[in-house]
């Protein structure tokens, strides 16, 4: 075989070996990378990130649950305290609806007082909850049968909520101010209390005639 033919044969073998070697080298290189990954070197950044993410999620969930439980307990305690505070009528209010010692009501013209009392009867600004006397007692509604009795007399709400065996008519006005209308009682010597009391006398007469 001449020199030129020998060179061509060597080149042909080298080309064939190269075609085989390149895929093999690629496989070897990939295997090497896999081996590095399996040893933990190639996975350190992603592992650290995954671990950090898991720890962050766990911490966030734990803090969220703890905060939720704490807020729920605080809210429950607040509601419990509110219910406890709201039960019954305070001693101060029980005393406030009773005629004070040495009480002298406002004196005025009965007709003028009745007219003013009629206006106050429908006045929601007297309450703290948007109610008025007329809310419960429009056209004679909402009165117990005992309303026809002469005052002072027994009134169920006066007894159950305020511990009063009997009430006067002006005391009944004050009880309605404090209980259904959720307001402060009127001043005992005020024209407003005298006016509402006078109008309630008229309401009582109408009730008796039904």
C-alpha positions as CSV (number, residue, x, y, z in Angstrom):
1,X,0.0,0.0,0.0
2,X,1.5,3.4,-1.0
3,X,1.8,6.3,1.3
4,X,-1.2,8.1,0.1
5,X,-3.5,5.1,0.4
6,X,-2.1,4.4,3.9
7,X,-2.9,8.0,5.0
8,X,-6.4,7.7,3.7
9,X,-7.0,4.5,5.6
10,X,-5.7,6.1,8.8
11,X,-8.0,9.0,8.4
12,X,-11.0,6.7,7.8
13,X,-10.3,4.8,11.0
14,X,-9.8,8.0,13.0
15,X,-13.1,9.4,11.7
16,X,-15.0,6.2,12.6
17,X,-13.4,6.2,16.1
18,X,-14.3,9.8,16.6
19,X,-18.0,9.2,15.7
20,X,-18.1,6.4,18.3
21,X,-16.1,8.3,21.0
22,X,-18.2,11.5,21.0
23,X,-21.5,9.8,22.2
24,X,-19.5,7.8,24.7
25,X,-17.8,10.8,26.0
26,X,-21.2,12.5,26.3
27,X,-22.6,9.6,28.3
28,X,-19.5,9.6,30.5
29,X,-19.7,13.3,31.1
30,X,-23.4,13.0,32.0
31,X,-22.7,10.1,34.3
32,X,-20.0,12.2,35.9
33,X,-22.4,15.0,36.5
34,X,-24.9,12.5,38.0
35,X,-22.3,11.2,40.2
36,X,-21.5,14.6,41.4
37,X,-25.1,15.3,42.0
38,X,-25.6,12.0,43.9
39,X,-22.6,13.0,46.1
40,X,-24.5,16.1,47.1
41,X,-22.2,18.7,45.5
42,X,-24.5,19.5,42.6
43,X,-27.7,19.7,44.8
44,X,-26.4,21.9,47.6
45,X,-27.9,25.2,46.3
46,X,-31.3,23.7,45.4
47,X,-31.4,21.6,48.7
48,X,-30.6,24.7,50.7
49,X,-33.3,26.6,48.9
50,X,-35.8,23.8,49.4
51,X,-34.9,23.5,53.1
52,X,-35.2,27.2,53.6
53,X,-38.5,27.3,51.8
54,X,-39.8,24.4,54.0
55,X,-38.6,26.0,57.2
56,X,-40.2,29.4,56.1
57,X,-43.5,27.8,55.4
58,X,-43.5,25.8,58.6
59,X,-42.6,28.9,60.6
60,X,-45.2,31.0,58.8
61,X,-47.9,28.4,59.4
62,X,-46.9,28.0,63.1
63,X,-46.9,31.8,63.7
64,X,-50.2,32.1,61.8
65,X,-51.9,29.4,63.8
66,X,-50.5,30.8,67.1
67,X,-51.7,34.3,66.2
68,X,-55.1,33.0,65.1
69,X,-55.5,31.0,68.3
70,X,-54.4,34.0,70.4
71,X,-56.8,36.4,68.7
72,X,-59.6,33.8,68.9
73,X,-59.0,33.4,72.7
74,X,-58.8,37.2,73.2
75,X,-62.0,37.7,71.2
76,X,-63.7,34.9,73.2
77,X,-62.6,36.4,76.5
78,X,-63.8,39.9,75.3
79,X,-67.2,38.5,74.4
80,X,-67.4,36.7,77.7
81,X,-66.5,39.8,79.6
82,X,-69.0,41.8,77.5
83,X,-71.8,39.3,78.3
84,X,-70.9,39.3,82.0
85,X,-70.9,43.1,82.1
86,X,-74.2,43.3,80.1
87,X,-76.1,40.9,82.4
88,X,-78.7,42.5,84.7
89,X,-79.1,46.1,85.7
90,X,-76.4,48.0,87.6
91,X,-77.1,49.1,91.1
92,X,-76.5,52.7,90.0
93,X,-79.3,52.4,87.4
94,X,-81.6,50.7,89.8
95,X,-81.2,53.7,92.1
96,X,-81.4,56.3,89.3
97,X,-85.0,55.3,88.3
98,X,-86.3,55.7,91.8
99,X,-87.7,59.0,93.0
100,X,-84.9,60.8,94.9
101,X,-85.3,61.9,98.5
102,X,-87.0,65.3,98.7
103,X,-88.2,65.0,95.1
104,X,-90.3,67.9,93.7
105,X,-91.4,67.5,90.1
106,X,-91.4,70.3,87.6
107,X,-94.6,72.3,87.8
108,X,-96.3,73.8,84.7
109,X,-99.5,74.1,82.8
110,X,-101.0,70.6,82.4
111,X,-102.2,71.3,78.9
112,X,-98.9,72.7,77.7
113,X,-97.0,69.8,79.4
114,X,-99.2,67.2,77.7
115,X,-98.6,68.8,74.3
116,X,-94.9,68.8,74.8
117,X,-95.1,65.2,76.2
118,X,-96.9,64.1,73.0
119,X,-94.0,65.4,70.9
120,X,-91.4,63.8,73.2
121,X,-93.4,60.5,73.0
122,X,-92.3,60.1,69.3
123,X,-88.9,61.7,69.7
124,X,-86.1,59.1,68.9
125,X,-83.4,61.5,70.0
126,X,-84.2,60.7,73.6
127,X,-82.8,57.2,73.2
128,X,-79.4,55.9,72.2
129,X,-80.8,53.2,69.9
130,X,-83.2,55.0,67.7
131,X,-86.3,54.0,69.7
132,X,-89.0,56.3,71.1
133,X,-91.9,55.7,73.4
134,X,-94.1,55.4,70.4
135,X,-92.0,52.6,69.0
136,X,-93.6,50.2,71.5
137,X,-96.8,52.1,72.3
138,X,-98.3,53.6,69.1
139,X,-102.1,53.7,69.3
140,X,-102.2,52.2,72.8
141,X,-100.2,49.1,71.9
142,X,-97.7,47.4,74.2
143,X,-99.2,48.2,77.6
144,X,-99.8,45.5,80.1
145,X,-103.2,45.1,81.7
146,X,-101.8,46.6,84.9
147,X,-101.4,49.9,83.1
148,X,-105.1,50.6,84.0
149,X,-104.3,50.4,87.8
150,X,-103.7,53.5,89.8
151,X,-100.1,54.4,90.4
152,X,-98.0,53.4,92.2
153,X,-98.6,49.8,91.3
154,X,-96.8,46.6,90.5
155,X,-95.0,46.5,87.1
156,X,-93.4,43.3,86.0
157,X,-90.3,45.0,84.4
158,X,-89.9,47.2,87.5
159,X,-89.7,44.2,89.7
160,X,-87.6,41.9,87.5
161,X,-85.1,44.4,86.3
162,X,-85.0,47.0,89.0
163,X,-86.2,45.2,92.1
164,X,-89.1,47.6,92.7
165,X,-92.3,46.2,94.2
166,X,-94.3,49.2,93.0
167,X,-93.6,52.1,90.7
168,X,-95.0,55.7,90.3
169,X,-95.8,56.9,86.8
170,X,-92.8,59.1,86.6
171,X,-90.6,56.2,87.7
172,X,-92.1,54.1,84.9
173,X,-91.1,56.8,82.4
174,X,-87.5,56.6,83.8
175,X,-87.5,52.8,83.6
176,X,-88.5,53.0,79.9
177,X,-85.7,55.6,79.3
178,X,-83.1,53.3,80.9
179,X,-84.2,49.9,79.7
180,X,-85.9,49.8,76.2
181,X,-84.4,53.1,75.1
182,X,-81.0,52.5,76.5
183,X,-80.5,56.1,77.6
184,X,-79.8,58.0,80.8
185,X,-82.8,58.8,83.0
186,X,-84.2,62.3,82.6
187,X,-83.5,64.9,85.3
188,X,-86.1,64.5,88.0
189,X,-86.9,68.2,88.1
190,X,-86.9,68.6,84.3
191,X,-89.8,69.8,82.2
192,X,-89.2,66.8,79.9
193,X,-90.0,64.3,82.6
194,X,-93.0,66.3,83.8
195,X,-94.2,66.5,80.2
196,X,-93.9,62.8,79.4
197,X,-95.5,61.9,82.8
198,X,-98.5,64.2,82.0
199,X,-98.9,62.7,78.5
200,X,-98.8,59.2,80.0
201,X,-101.7,60.1,82.3
202,X,-103.7,60.8,79.2
203,X,-102.5,57.6,77.6
204,X,-103.6,55.7,80.7
205,X,-107.1,57.2,80.6
206,X,-107.4,56.2,77.0
207,X,-106.3,52.7,77.9
208,X,-108.9,52.4,80.7
209,X,-111.7,53.3,78.2
210,X,-110.8,50.6,75.7
